[in-house]
Amino acid sequence: MTIKFSEVTNIELDGVDMKDYPDFCDAYISEARFADTKQPLTDEQLCELQEQNPDAFFEAVNDECLSIADRYYS
């Protein structure tokens, strides 16, 4: 089953460590919900979402980094 980033909402990331820049190899999607049903994705679905959408995942990690930076440098 292919899950697209456009089909989910409330994506939460974990494991984002600025010391790991630019690889962020420990980062992962810890939580997300289907946009239409609001049901949470299972752990297996979260892994599939991340693996099947590497570009969108990397963009989400970059957005999280900017959010972290904004909190500390605003």
Buried (B, 14 or more C-beta within 10 A) or exposed (E): EEBEBEEBEEBEBEEBEEEEEEEBEEBBBEEBBBEEEEEBBEEEBBEBBBEBBEEBBEEBBEEBBEEEEEEEEE
